[in-house]
Every structure is written in C-alpha cells, then in structure tokens.
Amino acid sequence: MAKRDYYEVLGVSKTATQDEIKKAYRKIAMANHPDTHPNDKDAEERFKEASEAYEILSDEKKRRNYDQFGFAGVDGGAAAGGYSNVYRDFSDIFGGAGGFSDIFESFFGGGSRRSSARSGVQGASLRYELTIDFSEAVKGCKKEISFSHKVKCDSCGGTGGTGRRTCPTCHGSGQVARGNGFFQVASTCPTCNGSGSIVDNPCAACHGTGTVRKSEKLNVTIPAGVDTGSRLTLRGKGDAGENGGADGDLYIFITVRDDKYFVREEQDVYLAVPISYTQAVLGTDIYVPTIDGTEIKVAIPSGTQSGKILRIKGKGFPYINSSQRGNMYLKVVVDVPKHISLKARKIMKDLALELGESDHPTPQEYED
C-alpha cells in the first residue's frame, strides 16, 4: 500500500508550525498508543504512521528534504528510525514526570510500564559520539567503534537463575503506587526493579539480572553527506532486554570537523578565492579546489568586483542516499598588494591617469 503524505497523516497544512505539528502528533499518539490499545493492529499502524511522519516533520532539515524531494529525500531517515525512535511511551509524549503522563497512568493503573513488566522489559538504548573529518563526510567512510553494553548472560541463558516467581511486592506489575484516593503516583518496584518477578536462586555470573556487561567492536558505514547532528541507528545493539524483552538500540551521533577553507551550510559549501586587480579588471580563468579533492576551471568575468559570489552547481555535499548534491559558492576577493616595485608603481600611476580617476569620488548607496 502506498504511503500517505506526512502532512495528511498528521492532519496539518504544509505551512504548519512546529507547535501545530507537535500538538497534532500528541493527539493521534494518545488516541492510538499500543499500551492503551493492546492487540489492536489498526491502532498500532496508525501510531506507527503518525510517529514516522512526526519524526520527519519535527526535524527542520528532514522536513526541507521531504518538501523538496518527497519520500526519496528522507529514505533511510524515517524508514531507518521508525516510530520507536520518536517516543517510547506516554512519559515522553506528554513531558515526563509531573506532566500529563502521570495522571494518565493513574487512570490506567501504570500504563506502559505495567505492560512492559508482563511481556518483558526492553533494554536501554545507548548513545555513541563519533567525530569524523570533513573529507570523510563528503565521500562517506567506514569506522570501527568500541562500546560496552549489557548482553544476555550465557551461564543462565538470560533467566537470571532458577526458582523465578512473581514479585511479592508489586504482584507482577513492576510498579508500586504511592498516595491516597484518586490521585496516585506509580514508581518502579524496588524489589524486582520493574521486572515483575524475582528468582530464589540467582545466577552467580549475573547476580540474578540475566545480563552481563560486554565490550564489543563494530564496523560502521557512514554514508556520504552526513553533517554534525546526523544520527545512525543500529538496531538491537543497545542493552539486552529482561524477561524476553526486546534489546535496546545503539544511536551514533555524528560530529564533523571543520575544514580550513570550506564553510558548510547544509549541503552547500562556500569558498573564498583571491584574484589580482588585473584579473578582476580583464577577466581570466582560474582553477579552484573542490570538496572532492579535485580542481575545476572557473571563468572570472571582466570587471568583477571584490566580494562577488559565483555559483557552481552540483559541487556541494551529496544528499544522504541520493544522487542530488548541493552547490559550491565562490566569493571572489580582489587582492590589493601591500608592496609594489617602482616600475609597477609607475605603471599604476599611468593607469590612473588613463582611467581618469578622481580624488573627489561620488558616494554610493550603502549595501550590507
């Protein structure tokens, strides 16, 4: 089945503000969250569809790509991210502790945490910071990363030991309630740490947790065109889940080092190049570097003024998972020599006379 337009999914216009987009998503998420609609596949699909749309439209860069290129402009973004990357439960959607989610969980007896305790607790997702060079961001690269995460204990097979039984404190819910009357605040059970069960004979290797910490190395492919703030998701490479719960994910956040000469603005790059006074007056061809490590010939028109910007199409950064590229912009700077020979000085004076230069110039309108 063909995907629906993301704006249509959230029921907002293409000029909607971020606040309007967020409010629209919250409304759909609250009405269709899997924790409040167990075994309702239609509600789950509506939640996934809305979450995918929100992940794209809430990110200014992804939204621009989507507006310009449609789904092709965000391939690998929403598809790779998925709805679980946006919000995992109501505490995220409605602002965390002390917000609307606490009241919501009071109505439903604990909400998502109760469901997780019965079906297994999902492992924590992890964050990894990776810095790469400017040139690596241009062409893409492979990097080996080292990180530590919790994995299933081999000694007990992840069971935590023998004699597993329902937690006597929370009676399997994974939560305990505090407060009186209608309003109550639920917190993680201190006896079972939210798992809903305990073991009478804990495993000696993992001390009953079912997981042990392990260091791991991975080769990661960084696609061409990434920028500082780009995020890669490695499914299932976070901490192992408990009681059969899903493993968490590993998020790799990219930082790109600055280049000495090129300045990047999204997929476009800017480069300042000096030319001589005579080259500016007469016009010429010059050779300038590109971010790909090659040189290209650029024609400088006669009469070029210092500060003029020349655009070279398609010589900027590639868009991720696309053949499209940004542009390169050259800022031409006329280089006025500080010291010249006597012969050059005489030539310049003769030129000044020939051009009829005035020592009473007429002011021009000021431009920023």
Backbone hydrogen bonds, N-H to C=O, Kabsch-Sander energy under -0.5 kcal/mol:
donor,donor_aa,acceptor,acceptor_aa,energy
9,V,5,D,-2.3
10,L,6,Y,-1.8
11,G,7,Y,-1.1
12,V,7,Y,-2.1
16,A,13,S,-1.7
21,I,17,T,-2.3
22,K,18,Q,-2.4
23,K,19,D,-2.3
24,A,20,E,-2.2
25,Y,21,I,-2.2
26,R,22,K,-2.5
27,K,23,K,-2.0
28,I,24,A,-1.8
29,A,25,Y,-3.2
30,M,26,R,-2.5
31,A,27,K,-1.5
32,N,28,I,-1.2
33,H,29,A,-1.1
36,T,33,H,-1.5
37,H,33,H,-0.9
40,D,37,H,-1.8
41,K,39,N,-0.9
44,E,40,D,-2.1
45,E,41,K,-2.4
46,R,42,D,-2.2
47,F,43,A,-2.4
48,K,44,E,-2.5
49,E,45,E,-2.7
50,A,46,R,-2.4
51,S,47,F,-2.4
52,E,48,K,-2.4
53,A,49,E,-2.0
54,Y,50,A,-2.6
55,E,51,S,-2.4
56,I,52,E,-1.4
57,L,53,A,-2.7
58,S,54,Y,-2.3
59,D,56,I,-1.0
60,E,58,S,-0.6
63,R,59,D,-3.0
64,R,60,E,-2.2
65,N,61,K,-2.1
66,Y,62,K,-2.5
67,D,63,R,-2.8
68,Q,64,R,-1.9
69,F,65,N,-3.0
70,G,66,Y,-2.4
72,A,69,F,-0.9
73,G,70,G,-1.3
74,V,71,F,-1.4
75,D,72,A,-0.5
77,G,74,V,-2.7
78,A,74,V,-1.1
79,A,74,V,-0.5
81,G,77,G,-2.0
82,G,78,A,-3.0
85,N,82,G,-1.4
86,V,83,Y,-1.3
87,Y,83,Y,-1.2
92,D,89,D,-1.2
93,I,89,D,-1.5
94,F,90,F,-2.5
95,G,92,D,-1.0
96,G,91,S,-3.4
99,G,96,G,-1.9
100,F,94,F,-0.9
102,D,99,G,-0.9
103,I,99,G,-0.8
104,F,100,F,-2.4
105,E,101,S,-2.7
106,S,102,D,-1.4
107,F,103,I,-1.7
108,F,104,F,-1.5
109,G,106,S,-0.7
110,G,105,E,-3.1
113,R,110,G,-1.2
114,R,111,G,-0.6
115,S,111,G,-1.4
116,S,112,S,-2.3
117,A,113,R,-2.2
118,R,114,R,-1.8
119,S,115,S,-2.0
120,G,116,S,-1.3
121,V,242,E,-1.9
122,Q,120,G,-0.5
123,G,246,A,-2.8
126,L,249,D,-2.8
128,Y,251,Y,-2.9
130,L,128,Y,-0.5
130,L,253,F,-2.8
132,I,255,T,-2.5
137,A,133,D,-1.6
138,V,134,F,-1.3
139,K,135,S,-1.8
140,G,136,E,-2.1
141,C,222,I,-2.0
143,K,220,V,-2.7
145,I,143,K,-0.6
145,I,218,L,-2.8
147,F,216,E,-2.4
149,H,214,K,-2.4
151,V,212,V,-3.2
153,C,210,G,-2.4
157,G,153,C,-1.0
158,G,153,C,-0.8
159,T,156,C,-1.2
162,T,201,N,-1.8
165,R,198,I,-2.9
167,C,196,G,-2.0
171,H,167,C,-1.5
173,S,170,C,-1.4
176,V,187,S,-2.6
178,R,185,V,-2.4
184,Q,182,F,-0.6
185,V,178,R,-2.9
186,A,184,Q,-0.5
187,S,176,V,-2.5
189,C,174,G,-2.1
193,N,189,C,-1.3
194,G,189,C,-0.5
195,S,192,C,-1.5
198,I,165,R,-2.7
200,D,163,G,-1.1
201,N,162,T,-2.4
203,C,160,G,-2.5
207,H,203,C,-1.7
208,G,203,C,-0.6
209,T,206,C,-1.4
212,V,151,V,-2.4
214,K,149,H,-2.8
216,E,147,F,-3.0
218,L,145,I,-2.4
220,V,143,K,-3.7
220,V,218,L,-0.6
222,I,141,C,-3.7
222,I,220,V,-0.6
225,G,137,A,-3.4
226,V,223,P,-1.2
229,G,254,I,-3.1
230,S,227,D,-2.6
232,L,252,I,-2.6
234,L,250,L,-2.9
235,R,233,T,-0.7
237,K,234,L,-1.4
238,G,248,G,-2.6
239,D,124,A,-2.6
240,A,150,K,-1.8
241,G,245,G,-0.5
242,E,121,V,-3.0
245,G,242,E,-1.5
248,G,239,D,-3.0
250,L,234,L,-2.3
251,Y,126,L,-3.3
251,Y,249,D,-0.6
252,I,232,L,-3.0
252,I,250,L,-0.5
253,F,128,Y,-2.9
253,F,251,Y,-0.6
254,I,230,S,-2.8
254,I,252,I,-0.5
255,T,130,L,-2.4
257,R,132,I,-2.6
257,R,255,T,-0.5
259,D,262,F,-0.6
263,V,270,Y,-2.1
265,E,268,D,-2.8
268,D,265,E,-2.1
269,V,327,N,-2.2
270,Y,263,V,-2.5
271,L,329,Y,-2.5
273,V,331,K,-2.4
275,I,333,V,-2.2
277,Y,335,D,-0.5
280,A,276,S,-2.0
281,V,277,Y,-2.0
282,L,278,T,-3.1
283,G,279,Q,-2.0
284,T,300,I,-1.8
286,I,298,V,-2.7
288,V,296,I,-2.4
290,T,294,T,-2.1
291,I,315,K,-0.5
293,G,290,T,-1.6
296,I,288,V,-2.3
298,V,286,I,-3.2
300,I,284,T,-4.0
300,I,298,V,-0.5
303,G,280,A,-1.6
304,T,280,A,-1.6
304,T,301,P,-1.1
307,G,332,V,-4.3
308,K,305,Q,-1.8
310,L,308,K,-0.5
310,L,330,L,-2.8
312,I,328,M,-3.2
313,K,311,R,-0.5
315,K,312,I,-1.1
316,G,326,G,-2.6
317,F,267,Q,-2.4
319,Y,324,Q,-2.6
322,S,319,Y,-1.5
326,G,317,F,-2.5
328,M,312,I,-2.7
329,Y,269,V,-2.6
330,L,310,L,-3.2
330,L,328,M,-0.5
331,K,271,L,-2.8
331,K,329,Y,-0.5
332,V,308,K,-3.0
332,V,330,L,-0.7
333,V,273,V,-2.5
333,V,331,K,-0.5
334,V,332,V,-0.5
335,D,275,I,-3.6
335,D,333,V,-0.6
336,V,334,V,-0.8
345,R,341,S,-2.3
346,K,342,L,-2.1
347,I,343,K,-2.1
348,M,344,A,-2.4
349,K,345,R,-2.1
350,D,346,K,-2.4
351,L,347,I,-2.3
352,A,348,M,-2.2
353,L,349,K,-2.0
354,E,350,D,-2.2
355,L,351,L,-2.5
356,G,352,A,-0.8
357,E,352,A,-2.1
